[in-house]
């Protein structure tokens, strides 16, 4: 699948260069607190978290969800 997305490499230890990434990390921590052993989760639980995150509208995506945007670009 051709995406035509630009790739950007951030410098280590500079979180201000990765705003969207840091926001997604914060959203993930709402479901899986920092320091939690992820191996204690079932595949079904992890899938549920991923589904919730991918269906959540994002300001950076004009208040559409990542799932909706992916569907738009993959048509």
ABEGO torsion letter per residue (X at the ends): XBAGBBBBBBBBGBAAABAAAAAAAAAAAAABBBGBBAAABBAAAAAAAAAAAAABBBAAAGGBBAAAAAAAAAX
